[in-house]
Amino acid sequence: RKRTAVLISGRGSNMTALIEAASDPDYPAEIVGVISDKANAPGLGMAAARGVPAQAIARSDYPDKQAHDEAIDTALGALGAEIIVLAGYMRILGRSFVEKWQGRIINIHPALLPSYKGLDTHKRALADGVRIHGCTVHFVTPAMDDGPIIAQAAVPVLVGDSEDDLTARVLKAEHRLYPVALKLVAEGKARMEAGRTAFSGFTEDSDKSE
Ligand code: GAR
């Protein structure tokens, strides 16, 4: 099982979905630790309650972004992490950190990339009147919300949806999608190669192999 660390900033509902998926001994990733850049992130308590080591590495305790990234990298080394999962980690990681971990670091974004990079995705989708929205898991590259796509889930935008309605519908899809995407990466069935996602080892009931 691939040793996997989760980086969070807040609630940690995606983190919890991943911890639950990984509680199955047949799941190919094991969640070995959770790191938050916010000391008061509710997700830290959720992880600890599930027996997963959780720690805060607060940005305010470091003189600059580089030193903060390095502290996180050191903690990941101590955990023996092989894969990093960003789950509501609301800070942009620096280029040297991302390049070191490239191909082994993934993120979930609450939109169908490449549409709606950045923040307030649900509000912007509603304002545009799109009828389909969703979420994306992708490899992290130095450019924000820009890395190769691993998996996506679409949800309908329903007439009369509020931002909260749409947020909740997408979040439910995120909780299903992220464990599927991490499984692909942990099994080596989705790999980052030359700036693209290379897929292999699919059977006919997942995706066509021919
Ligand atoms: C999720 O919707 C995630 O997609 C989003 O933050 C939420 C975190 O919720 N991430 C981003 O916006 C990244 N820029 P959670 O803490 O309950 O998983």
Residues whose N, C-alpha, C, O or C-beta is under 5 A from the ligand:
A	BS01	GAR	G10 R11 G12 S13 N14 M15 A87 G88 Y89 I108 H109 P110 G118
